[in-house]
Amino acid sequence: MIDTRRLRTLRAVADHRTVTAAAAALHLTPSAVSQQLLALEHEVGHKLLERDARGVRLTAVGRILLGHANEVLAQLERAGADIAAYTTGTAGEVKAASFATAIGLVVAPAVAGLREKEPGIQVRVLDAEGDQSLTMVLDGEVDVAVAVEYRGAPAEDDRRLSRIPLYAEPFDVVLPRGHRLVDGEIAVADLAGETWIGPYPGNPCHDVIALACEHAGFTPEFAHSSDDFSAVVALAAAGAGVAMVPRLALRGTDLSGVVVCPVAGPQRRVFAAVRRGAERHPLLVPLLDALRAAAAELRRPPPP
């Protein structure tokens, strides 16, 4: 009989690529993780891991077992959700991780709506970039992630996660006043050779911008980096360079020193994610519904 706790350990090692990182995510010692993996190999009768230059990777048998582990763990999440629905109803704490802009746009309105409709549900919100929040969900640190589609993100058919699309927003080009392009229609290719201001590598928006520029035939030179879009706009106003910023992130930002122009192509696609099977949990269903409602309100055109 295979111990499901060891399946969780196998998945954590597959996600983090090292025993040490998996141990930190599982709140175990590296020695305990190694012992669980050895016991799991003994249970299945095959070697599951081998070392490479980056740490460890799964063997062919390890990949087969991981596929089954994802299904088993998803079914356990569904079982927990059904039991919770039967025994406790909607009262308890939910942890949600989201990047800052989405906290203001959809998470905070969802929390406000829940306080009226489901006062027994307490939502604890953590600020985390989209790539970090997905890892936090998979590691069990939070229950819900509000994340951004980015290069390297888990695919839509990833068997570890259930995803709920929320909204998509275009990027706008932010230029210093007096820039040569402010009077014309801008394409990404027009920005080749410019000095750039943008998020740090690893930020999903950095990936979206870099990929859009690659498709336009050039690599952007980021001379200035900040994950705070108000700081990015301030640097553009100072003439330090140009930037592409998600349109909704410009709300409430001082734009007096810049010109904002639409650009075709890049978009920030935002979704909520939970561990597969947990989407039926009675504490999560109202929160996911509230996030959908907040996103729908966001997409509603403003009154004339």
Buried (B, 14 or more C-beta within 10 A) or exposed (E): EBEEEBBBBBBBBBBBBBBEBBBBBBEBEBEBBBBBBEBBBEEBEBEBBEEEEEBBBBBEBBEBBBEEBBEBBBEBBBEBBBEBBEEEEBEEEBBBBBBBBBBBBBBBBBBEBBEEEBEEBBBEBBEBBBBBBBBBBBBBBBBBBBBBBBEEBBEEEBBBBBBBEBBBBBBBBBBBEEBEBBEEEBBBEBBBEBEBBBBEEEBBBBBBBBBBBEEBEBEBEBEBBBBEBBBBBBBBBEBBBBBBBBBBBBEEBEEEBBBBBEBEBBBBBBBBBBBBBBBBBBBBBBBBBBBBBBBEEBEEEEEE
